[in-house]
Amino acid sequence: MAELCKLIIQLHLALHLFIDKVLTFCYKKQMLSCGHHVTFKPSTSNIKGIENMSFGNYVRIHKYATLFSTDAKLIIGNKVALGPKVTIMTGNHATDTIGTFMWDVHSKKEGLDKDVILEDEIWVGSNVTILSGAHISRGCVIAAGAVVNKYLPPYSIAGGVPAKVLKYRFTPEQIIEHEKFLYEEERRLSLEQILHGRETIK
């Protein structure tokens, strides 16, 4: 009996892997753009607005993701990893319509839906929620359970509800050195850009 149960589990995993490979191929064909080495789990995720999504290279999205991008874009850069049960919403609801129940408001005002941008080299922990208009800069780490609803500067480590910068991975000088190994000169952040990003959130 134990061997039979083991076989059933193996068949179940193999079937899920096959279904995900087929679905992923189909989803990628519907996207705005999609790089190479992009993996996600459509069979266990809730994805809407795939035609508004653009993924770079080496993107990994774990199981049970919720990705809604119906009226704005979801843009993910290169070498980005999202943990299990991550939610990304580019949309929002109107809550200020006088004389109408929120339930009955079906139209959207301009500006309610905003692009969500995740730049390169980002790690997102499990159960993170990323909301409309969020912009997560290059090199960020987002702690599990955080709710991101705004701009986060390069190489920040953020957590909490709403997410705030807890600390930085590197000093500005270390970022300059770090990027010499990773990016061509024209793509590297300048010291001015790094400092400006940090000043923006104060």
BELWO-V62739 format. One record per run of one state. SS is the DSSP state (A for helix, B for strand, O for the rest). FROM is the first residue (numbers start at 1). LEN is the number of residues. Records with the same first field share a line. If there is no record, write none. Layout:
SS=FROM-LEN + FROM-LEN
This chain:
O=1-1 + 31-2 + 35-3 + 40-2 + 45-1 + 49-1 + 56-3 + 62-4 + 69-5 + 77-3 + 83-4 + 90-12 + 105-11 + 119-3 + 125-4 + 131-4 + 137-4 + 143-4 + 149-2 + 153-3 + 160-1 + 162-2 + 169-3 + 181-4 + 188-3 + 201-2
A=2-29 + 42-3 + 50-3 + 102-3 + 172-9 + 185-3 + 191-10
B=33-2 + 38-2 + 46-3 + 53-3 + 59-3 + 66-3 + 74-3 + 80-3 + 87-3 + 116-3 + 122-3 + 129-2 + 135-2 + 141-2 + 147-2 + 151-2 + 156-4 + 161-1 + 164-5
